[in-house]
Amino acid sequence: MIKHIVTPLSKEVVESLSCGDSVTLTGYIYTARDAAHKRLCGLIEAGKELPFDIKDQVIFFAGPAPAKPRRPIGSVGPTTSYRMDAYSPLLIRNGLAGMIGKGSRGAAVVDAMKDCEAVYFCAIGGCAALLAKCVKSSETVCYEDLGTEAVRKLYVEDMPLTVAIDCRGDDIYQKGKKDYLDTIKEKQDGLR
């Protein structure tokens, strides 16, 4: 069963999601990669206001390609998420409710997610052109000097995602590894 969710993410929605759930996401999300994350965290650490409100919002770790004619955006695929691990805990503790990327996350990120009830979604890497079809509008919010890594506000409809880590810390990457190793062990035991 696919869960249909919308942004901003309420605590009730975040709590209802479990590791491995398939979802479609509709609403406004923001793109940001490591250079933008560093600037955002610098503002928080300096006690300054962020250029957009992150409370209950979702950040998509992506640097979209330039838009083709009559399209709001070019290909937009997930960036490897561990690159944001140094910054994500501070953003989560300041209200960020969701992140979209690919790959596993570090312990400090998962701890912040559990403490503050946030969720991490994985998007399928390699299908950036298909994900771009979910984007209905795009506008640059800040850091234009970063080019494709500028923060953009996207409106997406039915973006297909999987809950990779839920707000309880259940992790699809750890679960998948355990399931695989258990299967191998069962097969080895069956050969004895």
Beta strands, then each sheet from edge to edge (+ up, - down):
strand 1: 2-6
strand 2: 22-31
strand 3: 58-60
strand 4: 98-101
strand 5: 119-122
strand 6: 135-142
strand 7: 151-165
sheet 1: 1+ 2+ 3+ 4+ 5+ 7- 6+
end
